[in-house]
Amino acid sequence: LMIEAQQIRDLEFLSPVEVILLNDDDYQARFREIIDEEFAIEDVEAINALLRMLGIIQPEDDYLQLIETLLTSGTGGFYDPETEELVVRLVGDDFGPYAESVVIHELVHALQDQHFELLDNDDLEGDIAYVASAIIEGDALLREATYVQAMSLAEQASYFAAASEIDISALDSLPGYIVESFTSAYLDGFFFHQEIGLDEIDSQFTNLPESSEQLLDSDKYRRDEQPREVVLPDLELPGYTLWFDAPAGQKDLELLLTDGVGATEAVEAAAGWGGDVNRVYNAGDEEAVYVLKYLGDTKADAEELEAAFDEFIDNMISGDTFTFVERDADQVLVIVASDPALGPSLRAAFSS
């Protein structure tokens, strides 16, 4: 399989990769250890405060537990760039065509790690972090699909039978935003690579698309349509920590709005994205402030986003939360604060 992965990806291993095969229980336990190591308490608290305020998760929900359910139930393997180990879940303790395809996928990640630096992307955040994830996962998914397509009919039958045995029913209880934020990168990257061409994939690892807008629309990528710079004034909130201050991007706006307005309207509202900055403050896991300043390509694009956020707020956010949506030509400002007392000062600081 290492030889096969090298041929499919047209890269050679620079060092050996350790492949660890685990049964279902051991796989989930290993993944839980990694999740506990990767997520800092302050980040989990900030995400909990934000998603509870926006109505994405319920007050009793915990983001870390939801992510644990997602990753332990919805994955078949992973590559750990820290240890350079490849871990694969065996379905029914059987190493068959399905497990082989997972190994191919993760071996591609190992090749990416050895030849490029993109897997070490902890310094990326927001929209560009999503773009990097899509480039990485789309490449691996494309090579996995190539491997499966080359299987015999009997092997493909075994592959699909094993895939159907994986119990992913736990994912049905998770918020769509959390599931789609993880899974969308695979398909968005897959289709982007197909559109742009396999010969261009290596260059994507060293010269990322500028935004998820370019990722979702290959024509905008080809003509190098750049995000417009958006700036919010500095503001310190006593008792609050500035947790996030970066572009959310077209894709994140689409995924966020979907839970409140439906997928079709969310896609239409997020399209026409020209640029944004998204700022999040939090005070532990109890209080949060969400600020979005958005620029549309046209006034009509801004009007669509404004209407979508109005509907999202009506459907998702509790009445005792401060909310403010304002449009000025092609600009939209959205403010949500769990503490209504902050509303006037936030509006004064950010509203035009």
Salt bridges, closest charged atoms under 4 A:
ASP24 OD1 - ARG89 NE 2.70
GLU68 OE2 - ARG32 NE 3.02
GLU85 OE1 - ARG30 NH2 2.56
GLU137 OE1 - HIS105 NE2 3.19
GLU137 OE1 - HIS109 NE2 3.00
ASP139 OD2 - ARG9 NE 2.85
ASP139 OD1 - ARG143 NE 2.81
GLU144 OE1 - HIS105 ND1 2.84
ASP188 OD2 - LYS251 NZ 3.11
ASP202 OD1 - ARG9 NH2 2.71
GLU213 OE2 - LYS220 NZ 2.99
ASP219 OD1 - ARG222 NH1 3.59
GLU225 OE1 - ARG223 NH2 3.17
ASP245 OD1 - ARG279 NE 3.35
GLU254 OE2 - LYS251 NZ 3.16
ASP285 OD2 - ARG52 NH1 3.81
ASP297 OD2 - LYS220 NZ 3.58
GLU303 OE2 - ARG327 NH2 3.86
GLU306 OE1 - ARG327 NE 3.15
ASP330 OD2 - ARG228 NH2 3.19
